[in-house]
Amino acid sequence: MYGMINDAIKSMVRDSFGDEVWTEVLIKSGAPLEFEKMGRYDDAMTFRMVNAISETSGVEVERLLESFGRYWISYASKTPYGPMIRMFGSSFKCCLANLDQMHNKMGSLLEGMTPPEFNCSELVEGEFIVIYRSQRKGLSAMVKGLIEGLAVYYGVKVSVTRLYLEGHIQRPPEIGEEAHFRIKFL
């Protein structure tokens, strides 16, 4: 993970739970006091941080990752990467359609990044399926939150549901992760 992700986690914890909880997370996870925004950090350290946040706050890991996904959109929109969100879509619907292109562009800008893949298709007017694939495991809950955060960013109301499709062969765990989300405009 890049330091900007870990820095955003730090910011979310301090905003949501306070400095005492963040200090406890640092002790439990062994994370550094500060993160170089463009520095690369082992994913295992980030997951240790998330587990320590869960243990310290009492909030389940999946709920934390969803919350972080929503938080990330607000956080990133205030950084130099903020304009990139709008660049790939003037509306929520357009941004969803361009998620893959946005992440590929990020991958070309950030050395060593292997971006996730997104495939978005409209089922009926106002209802979409987004398929997320990644070489990383354990981040699909964050993706759900990211989609919800994008909806807030664009000022639309949606429901986001992770689908567990019976009989669908999803990516084997040793290869990474695949998740399907249904997005419905409210």
PESULKA-V579445 format. One record per residue. N is the residue number from 0. RES is the residue in one letter. PSI is psi as a letter, one per 20 degrees, with the letter a starting at -180 (NA if undefined). OMEGA is omega in radians with two decimals (none if undefined). NEAR is the number of other ideal C-beta (glycine too) atoms within 10 Angstrom. Layout:
BEGIN
n:N res:RES psi:PSI omega:OMEGA near:NEAR
n:N res:RES psi:PSI omega:OMEGA near:NEAR
END
This chain:
BEGIN
n:0 res:M psi:q omega:3.06 near:20
n:1 res:Y psi:q omega:-3.10 near:20
n:2 res:G psi:h omega:-3.13 near:17
n:3 res:M psi:h omega:3.08 near:19
n:4 res:I psi:g omega:-3.14 near:20
n:5 res:N psi:h omega:3.10 near:21
n:6 res:D psi:h omega:3.09 near:17
n:7 res:A psi:h omega:3.07 near:20
n:8 res:I psi:g omega:3.11 near:24
n:9 res:K psi:g omega:-3.13 near:20
n:10 res:S psi:g omega:3.13 near:15
n:11 res:M psi:g omega:-3.12 near:20
n:12 res:V psi:g omega:-3.14 near:26
n:13 res:R psi:g omega:3.12 near:15
n:14 res:D psi:h omega:-3.02 near:11
n:15 res:S psi:h omega:-3.00 near:16
n:16 res:F psi:i omega:3.11 near:17
n:17 res:G psi:r omega:-3.09 near:11
n:18 res:D psi:h omega:-3.14 near:9
n:19 res:E psi:g omega:3.12 near:10
n:20 res:V psi:g omega:3.13 near:16
n:21 res:W psi:g omega:3.11 near:23
n:22 res:T psi:g omega:3.11 near:14
n:23 res:E psi:h omega:3.11 near:17
n:24 res:V psi:g omega:3.11 near:25
n:25 res:L psi:g omega:-3.12 near:16
n:26 res:I psi:g omega:-3.08 near:11
n:27 res:K psi:h omega:-3.02 near:15
n:28 res:S psi:h omega:-3.06 near:20
n:29 res:G psi:j omega:3.14 near:10
n:30 res:A psi:q omega:3.10 near:20
n:31 res:P psi:r omega:3.12 near:13
n:32 res:L psi:h omega:-3.12 near:7
n:33 res:E psi:q omega:3.13 near:11
n:34 res:F psi:p omega:2.98 near:20
n:35 res:E psi:o omega:-3.03 near:13
n:36 res:K psi:g omega:-3.12 near:14
n:37 res:M psi:j omega:3.09 near:10
n:38 res:G psi:q omega:3.12 near:14
n:39 res:R psi:p omega:-3.12 near:13
n:40 res:Y psi:q omega:3.13 near:17
n:41 res:D psi:p omega:3.11 near:9
n:42 res:D psi:h omega:-3.11 near:14
n:43 res:A psi:h omega:3.12 near:10
n:44 res:M psi:g omega:3.13 near:16
n:45 res:T psi:g omega:3.11 near:20
n:46 res:F psi:h omega:3.03 near:18
n:47 res:R psi:g omega:3.10 near:16
n:48 res:M psi:g omega:-3.12 near:25
n:49 res:V psi:g omega:3.11 near:20
n:50 res:N psi:h omega:3.11 near:15
n:51 res:A psi:h omega:3.08 near:21
n:52 res:I psi:g omega:-3.14 near:28
n:53 res:S psi:g omega:-3.12 near:17
n:54 res:E psi:g omega:-3.07 near:14
n:55 res:T psi:h omega:-3.07 near:19
n:56 res:S psi:h omega:-3.08 near:17
n:57 res:G psi:j omega:3.13 near:8
n:58 res:V psi:p omega:-3.13 near:14
n:59 res:E psi:q omega:-3.12 near:11
n:60 res:V psi:g omega:-3.11 near:15
n:61 res:E psi:g omega:3.11 near:16
n:62 res:R psi:h omega:3.10 near:13
n:63 res:L psi:g omega:-3.13 near:24
n:64 res:L psi:h omega:3.06 near:22
n:65 res:E psi:g omega:3.13 near:23
n:66 res:S psi:g omega:3.14 near:19
n:67 res:F psi:h omega:3.10 near:24
n:68 res:G psi:g omega:3.10 near:22
n:69 res:R psi:g omega:-3.12 near:21
n:70 res:Y psi:g omega:-3.08 near:22
n:71 res:W psi:g omega:-3.11 near:21
n:72 res:I psi:g omega:3.11 near:20
n:73 res:S psi:g omega:-3.13 near:15
n:74 res:Y psi:g omega:-3.09 near:21
n:75 res:A psi:h omega:-3.12 near:19
n:76 res:S psi:i omega:3.13 near:16
n:77 res:K psi:j omega:3.14 near:8
n:78 res:T psi:r omega:3.08 near:13
n:79 res:P psi:i omega:3.11 near:8
n:80 res:Y psi:i omega:-3.13 near:16
n:81 res:G psi:g omega:-3.14 near:15
n:82 res:P psi:h omega:-3.13 near:10
n:83 res:M psi:h omega:3.13 near:15
n:84 res:I psi:g omega:-3.13 near:17
n:85 res:R psi:h omega:-3.13 near:14
n:86 res:M psi:h omega:-3.10 near:14
n:87 res:F psi:j omega:3.05 near:18
n:88 res:G psi:p omega:3.11 near:18
n:89 res:S psi:i omega:3.10 near:10
n:90 res:S psi:r omega:3.12 near:12
n:91 res:F psi:g omega:-3.13 near:21
n:92 res:K psi:g omega:3.14 near:17
n:93 res:C psi:g omega:3.13 near:12
n:94 res:C psi:g omega:3.09 near:21
n:95 res:L psi:g omega:-3.12 near:23
n:96 res:A psi:h omega:-3.09 near:19
n:97 res:N psi:j omega:-3.13 near:18
n:98 res:L psi:g omega:-3.12 near:23
n:99 res:D psi:g omega:3.14 near:19
n:100 res:Q psi:g omega:3.13 near:13
n:101 res:M psi:g omega:-3.12 near:18
n:102 res:H psi:h omega:3.05 near:18
n:103 res:N psi:h omega:3.09 near:16
n:104 res:K psi:g omega:3.09 near:15
n:105 res:M psi:g omega:3.13 near:15
n:106 res:G psi:h omega:3.12 near:14
n:107 res:S psi:h omega:-3.14 near:10
n:108 res:L psi:h omega:-3.06 near:10
n:109 res:L psi:o omega:-3.10 near:15
n:110 res:E psi:p omega:3.07 near:9
n:111 res:G psi:j omega:3.14 near:7
n:112 res:M psi:p omega:2.99 near:15
n:113 res:T psi:o omega:-3.03 near:12
n:114 res:P psi:q omega:3.02 near:17
n:115 res:P psi:r omega:3.09 near:23
n:116 res:E psi:q omega:3.08 near:16
n:117 res:F psi:p omega:3.04 near:22
n:118 res:N psi:p omega:-3.10 near:13
n:119 res:C psi:p omega:3.06 near:19
n:120 res:S psi:q omega:-3.14 near:10
n:121 res:E psi:p omega:3.10 near:13
n:122 res:L psi:g omega:3.06 near:11
n:123 res:V psi:r omega:3.14 near:7
n:124 res:E psi:p omega:3.08 near:6
n:125 res:G psi:j omega:3.14 near:12
n:126 res:E psi:p omega:-3.04 near:13
n:127 res:F psi:q omega:2.94 near:21
n:128 res:I psi:p omega:3.02 near:15
n:129 res:V psi:p omega:3.08 near:22
n:130 res:I psi:p omega:-3.13 near:16
n:131 res:Y psi:p omega:3.06 near:24
n:132 res:R psi:p omega:-3.13 near:16
n:133 res:S psi:q omega:3.03 near:21
n:134 res:Q psi:i omega:3.10 near:12
n:135 res:R psi:q omega:3.09 near:15
n:136 res:K psi:q omega:2.97 near:14
n:137 res:G psi:j omega:-3.08 near:16
n:138 res:L psi:j omega:-3.08 near:22
n:139 res:S psi:h omega:3.09 near:21
n:140 res:A psi:h omega:3.09 near:20
n:141 res:M psi:h omega:3.13 near:24
n:142 res:V psi:g omega:3.08 near:23
n:143 res:K psi:g omega:3.11 near:23
n:144 res:G psi:h omega:3.10 near:22
n:145 res:L psi:g omega:3.13 near:23
n:146 res:I psi:g omega:3.11 near:26
n:147 res:E psi:g omega:3.11 near:20
n:148 res:G psi:h omega:3.07 near:23
n:149 res:L psi:h omega:3.12 near:24
n:150 res:A psi:g omega:3.11 near:22
n:151 res:V psi:g omega:-3.14 near:14
n:152 res:Y psi:g omega:-3.12 near:18
n:153 res:Y psi:i omega:3.07 near:19
n:154 res:G psi:k omega:3.10 near:8
n:155 res:V psi:q omega:3.11 near:14
n:156 res:K psi:p omega:3.14 near:10
n:157 res:V psi:r omega:2.90 near:21
n:158 res:S psi:p omega:3.14 near:12
n:159 res:V psi:p omega:-3.11 near:20
n:160 res:T psi:p omega:3.03 near:12
n:161 res:R psi:p omega:-3.12 near:15
n:162 res:L psi:p omega:3.02 near:13
n:163 res:Y psi:o omega:-2.98 near:9
n:164 res:L psi:o omega:3.13 near:9
n:165 res:E psi:p omega:3.11 near:5
n:166 res:G psi:i omega:3.12 near:4
n:167 res:H psi:p omega:3.12 near:9
n:168 res:I psi:o omega:3.10 near:7
n:169 res:Q psi:r omega:-3.11 near:15
n:170 res:R psi:p omega:3.12 near:14
n:171 res:P psi:q omega:-3.07 near:9
n:172 res:P psi:h omega:-3.12 near:9
n:173 res:E psi:i omega:3.13 near:6
n:174 res:I psi:h omega:-3.11 near:12
n:175 res:G psi:c omega:-3.03 near:18
n:176 res:E psi:q omega:3.03 near:19
n:177 res:E psi:p omega:3.11 near:18
n:178 res:A psi:q omega:-3.14 near:20
n:179 res:H psi:p omega:-3.13 near:17
n:180 res:F psi:p omega:3.05 near:21
n:181 res:R psi:p omega:3.13 near:15
n:182 res:I psi:p omega:-3.12 near:25
n:183 res:K psi:p omega:3.07 near:14
n:184 res:F psi:p omega:-3.14 near:14
n:185 res:L psi:NA omega:none near:8
END
